[in-house]
């Protein structure tokens, strides 16, 4: 490869190197977004960034949907619910205690 560079072009490259360069260039643009798709993707990223900034400023508050849904003597349980569940640990243990 005398006097040849990947930036200047394929002159002076062997056929195998030229083929590899062609594949590399094709892979680099394989999932590149163009036109409307690129514009929409950029807008989506900006909206997500704004949405996550708002969440980080609020801190880690517990939403009402993360509270246990059980009622004990007409009073709602104030314990946080378990992940992927609607009830707290004590309510689930009470359900499964025979």
C-alpha positions in Angstrom: 0.0 0.0 0.0 2.4 2.6 -1.2 1.0 6.1 -1.1 -2.6 4.9 -0.6 -5.0 5.9 2.1 -8.5 4.8 3.0 -9.5 8.5 2.9 -8.1 9.2 -0.6 -9.8 6.2 -2.4 -9.2 2.7 -3.6 -6.3 3.4 -5.9 -3.3 1.1 -5.2 -5.4 -1.4 -3.2 -5.4 -5.1 -3.9 -8.7 -6.5 -5.1 -9.3 -8.1 -1.7 -8.6 -4.8 0.1 -10.9 -3.0 -2.3 -13.7 -5.5 -1.6 -13.2 -5.1 2.1 -13.3 -1.4 1.8 -16.6 -1.6 -0.2 -18.1 -3.8 2.5 -17.0 -1.5 5.3 -18.5 1.6 3.6 -21.8 -0.3 3.0 -21.9 -1.4 6.7 -21.3 2.2 7.9 -24.5 3.4 6.1 -26.6 0.3 6.7 -28.9 1.8 9.3 -28.2 5.5 8.7 -31.5 7.4 8.7 -32.2 9.8 5.8 -34.8 12.4 5.1 -38.1 12.3 7.1 -37.0 9.3 9.0 -33.9 11.1 10.3 -36.0 14.2 11.2 -38.5 12.1 13.1 -35.8 10.2 14.9 -34.1 13.4 16.0 -37.4 14.8 17.3 -38.2 11.6 19.2 -34.7 11.7 20.9 -35.3 15.4 21.9 -38.8 14.6 23.3 -37.3 11.6 25.3 -34.5 13.8 26.6 -37.0 16.4 27.8 -39.2 13.8 29.4 -36.3 12.2 31.3 -35.0 15.6 32.4 -38.4 16.3 34.0 -38.4 13.0 35.9 -34.8 13.5 37.2 -35.7 17.0 38.6 -38.7 15.6 40.5 -36.7 13.1 42.3 -37.8 9.6 43.2 -41.4 10.1 44.4 -43.7 7.2 44.9 -46.8 7.5 42.7 -50.2 6.4 43.8 -50.0 3.5 41.3 -47.0 2.2 43.2 -49.0 2.0 46.5 -50.7 -1.2 47.7 -54.3 -1.4 46.5 -55.6 -3.4 49.5 -58.1 -1.9 52.0 -57.8 -2.9 55.7 -61.0 -1.9 57.7 -62.0 0.6 55.0 -58.6 2.3 55.0 -56.2 2.0 52.1 -52.9 0.3 52.9 -50.1 2.9 52.8 -47.2 0.4 52.1 -45.5 0.5 48.7 -46.5 -2.3 46.3 -43.9 -4.8 45.1 -42.5 -4.5 41.6 -44.8 -6.0 39.0 -47.5 -6.4 41.6 -50.5 -4.4 42.9 -50.1 -5.3 46.6 -47.4 -4.9 49.3 -45.5 -7.8 50.8 -47.6 -8.1 53.9 -50.9 -8.4 51.9 -49.4 -11.0 49.6 -48.1 -13.0 52.6 -51.6 -12.7 54.2 -53.2 -14.1 51.0 -50.9 -17.1 50.9 -50.9 -18.0 54.6 -53.3 -20.9 55.1 
